[in-house]
């Protein structure tokens, strides 16, 4: 049995025993992963950190009731997913609280999305940098739809925006990402 398996067995046992000492291990183990989730929604790392810490506070209140079947691999996947969901919802709460970021858009017929041939390999860091250039609400809708897999109806409900606005924000986010990508190719090729 490796260290990771041992740690997860300890987490399962501590959850069953309602032992609060396990919180520090959970925090240390998942902090980086949840920061990655949070930075998809906020380019300001301080805000992202705040969201992660708020997420842990929420998780620690209810994690002792986390239901699992005792299978180690299944627990690892479902617990990580559960923490990620809490972080995404906490990020959305933060976005909703920032009413100035919520600008509703009803019309989206004027948005045209072109095609970009991907000739270069993009790394995760490069994609995050491009996404950080998006307005907060566009980035949130892009993440929820393209990465988290929510429907426009679900996104509209989560962000309290019309479904048509969710579609518009996604289209505009993709358009902006394409423009930013084209620009980054020109800069790296030295054509600018």
N, C-alpha and C positions, 0 to 999 in steps of 0.2 A: 504494500500500500504506500503510495507516495504522499508527500506533504500536503498537497492540495486535497486529496481524498480525506486525509486525517482532519484537515481544517473543516471540511464540509460536514463530516460526521460530528465534529464538536459543535458546529453551528446547529445541526439538527437536534442534538442532545440538549443543548442550551435552550433552544426554543421550546422543546417539550417540557423542560424543567422550569421554564420562565426565568432563566438566569440572565439578569441584565448585564452581567460582565461581558457577554458576547458582543455587545453593541460596538465596542472599540474594534474588535476584529472585523466585524462586518463593515464598519466605516473605513478602515484602512484598506481592506481588500477591494471594495467597490468604489471608492472615491474617484479614482482615475477614470473608470468606465463611465460613471455618472457625469463627470465633468465633460467627457466627450459627448454625451447626449445633450447636456445643457449648452455647450458651446455651439451646437448646431442651431440653437434658437437665439443666442445672444453673443454678439461680438465682444462686448465688454466682459472681460474675464471676472471682474468683481461681481457683476450681476449674475454671471453663470455660477460662481462660487456660492453666492447667496441662495440661489435656487437649489443647488445640490445640498447645502446644509439644511435648508427648509425641508427638502425631500427626506433627508435622513430623520429629521424630527418626526415627520409624519409616519415614516416607516417604523421607527422605534415604538411608536404608540400602538401599532397594530400587528407587528411582525410575530408576536408570540401566538397569534391566532392563525398564522399562515398555514394553510392546509396543503399537505403533500402526501404522497403514497409511500414514502420511506425509501424509494429507489434513489440512489445517490446521484446518478446522471440526470434523472428527471428533476430532482430537487435543484441541482445546479442551474439547469436551464430555466425552470419556472421561477425560481427565486430571483435570478438576474432579470428576467423579463418583468416580474412584478415590481422590482425596484426601478427599472427603466420607465414603466408606465407611471409610477408615482412622480418621477422626475419630469416626464413630458407634461403631465397634468399640472404640476407645480409651475412649470415654465409658462403654460397657457394661462394659468391664473395670474401670473405676473404680467403677461402681455395684456390680458383683459383689464387689469387694474390700471394700466397705462392708457387711459382713454384717448390721449392725444395721438397715439399710434393707430387707433382704429378709425380709418377713413373708409367709409363705405363707397363702393363702386357698383353701379347698377348696369352700366353698358359695357360690353366687351367686344362688340363687333369690329371696332377699329384696331384691334390688336392682331398683328400678323406675325406668325412664328416661322422663321426660316430654318434651314438645315445647316449644320456645321459638320464637316467631315473631321473625325477625330484622327489626326495623323500622329499625334504625340501621346505618350502615355501620361495620364494625369495621376498624381498621387493624392492620397486622402488629404494631406495638408494643403495642397493646391486647391482642391475642391472647397475645403473649408474657407480658405482665403477668398475665393470667388463668392461663396455664399455670404460671407461677412459683408460684402458690398451691397447686398440686397436690403431693402427696407425691412424692418422687423416683422411686420405682418406678412409680407411676401415670403420671407424666409420661413416663418412658422407654417404657412399653408403648404409650401414646398415640402418641408420636412414631414408634416402630417400625412400628406398625400403620397409622395414618392418614397419616403423612407419608412414611415410607420404603417402605411397601407390603409389609412382611413378613407372613407368615401367623402364626397363633397357635402353630402347631407350631414354626416357626422361632424365634419370640420365646421360647418355653419353653426351647428348646435354648440360645439365646444367653444367657439370664439364669439358666439352670438352675433353672427353676420349672416346675410342672405346667402343661399346656396350659389346664386349667380356671382356674388362677390368672391366666393371661394374659388370658383372656376377662373374668374378674371385675375385674381392674385396669382394663381398657379401659372396661368398663361404668361403673365407679365414677368414672373420670377424666371420662368424658362427663357423668355426672350432676353431678359437682362443677363442671365448666366451665359447665354450664347454670345452676346455682345462682349461681355467681359472675357470670355474664353478666346474669342477672335483677337481681342486687343492683347491678351497675354501671349498669344502665338506670335503676333507681330513684334512685340517687345523682345521675346526670347530669340526670334529669328533675326533681330536687328533691322527690321524693315521700317521701324518707326523713327 
